[in-house]
Amino acid sequence: MSEPVELNSADFWPEGAGEDDEAYLANWFVRPGSPVRKGTALCEIQVLKATLDVESPVGGHLEEVLVEEGGTFRKGTILARLRPEG
């Protein structure tokens, strides 16, 4: 079984946002256990005055959500774990 892949906010942190800036997790589009394809929009975050969709880096299943809707986080926070196919 493949090892989980961590969805780390550092991997998509927008340029211009500092490490101490707080981001807000506005919405999860996918629920734990749901299948995802690489590039599927998983969630929507807001940082500074920007809103962006975070895409899945792998195909597989969303295994676990670590930051709930309405939660805040900083750069480097693990938002979720995905279980890759295969």
C-alpha positions in Angstrom: 0.0 0.0 0.0 1.3 3.5 -0.9 2.4 5.9 1.8 0.1 8.9 2.4 1.0 12.2 0.7 0.8 15.2 2.9 -0.9 18.4 1.5 1.6 20.9 2.9 0.6 24.6 2.7 4.3 25.5 2.0 3.9 23.8 -1.4 1.3 26.3 -2.6 1.9 29.3 -0.4 1.4 32.4 -2.5 4.3 34.7 -3.3 4.1 37.9 -1.3 2.6 36.1 1.7 5.0 35.8 4.6 5.5 32.7 6.8 3.8 34.5 9.7 0.7 35.5 7.7 -2.4 33.5 8.6 -4.5 31.8 6.0 -8.1 30.7 6.4 -9.5 27.5 5.1 -12.9 28.6 3.6 -14.2 25.3 2.1 -13.4 21.7 1.5 -14.7 20.5 -1.9 -13.9 16.9 -1.2 -14.7 14.8 1.9 -12.5 12.2 3.5 -12.7 8.8 1.7 -13.6 10.5 -1.6 -11.6 9.6 -4.7 -9.6 12.4 -6.3 -7.6 12.8 -9.5 -4.4 14.8 -9.8 -5.4 18.4 -10.3 -8.8 18.1 -8.6 -9.6 21.2 -6.5 -9.6 19.9 -2.9 -10.2 23.1 -0.9 -10.4 26.9 -1.1 -8.1 29.0 1.1 -7.8 32.7 1.7 -4.5 34.4 2.5 -3.9 38.1 2.5 -6.7 39.3 0.1 -6.3 36.4 -2.3 -8.6 33.4 -2.6 -7.2 30.3 -4.2 -8.2 26.7 -4.9 -5.7 24.0 -3.7 -5.4 21.1 -6.1 -4.5 17.5 -5.4 -0.9 16.7 -6.2 -1.7 13.0 -6.8 -4.6 10.8 -7.8 -6.1 8.6 -5.1 -8.3 9.2 -2.1 -8.5 12.0 0.5 -7.6 10.1 3.6 -7.7 12.6 6.4 -8.5 16.4 6.8 -6.3 18.0 9.4 -7.5 21.6 9.2 -11.3 22.0 9.3 -13.4 24.6 7.4 -13.2 27.9 9.2 -9.7 27.0 10.6 -6.6 29.2 10.3 -3.1 28.0 9.5 0.4 29.3 8.6 2.9 28.3 6.0 4.1 24.8 6.5 0.9 23.4 8.0 -0.2 20.0 6.8 -3.9 20.5 5.7 -4.7 16.9 4.8 -3.3 13.5 3.9 -4.0 11.7 0.6 -3.6 8.0 -0.2 -2.2 7.7 -3.7 -3.5 5.1 -6.2 -1.5 1.9 -6.4 
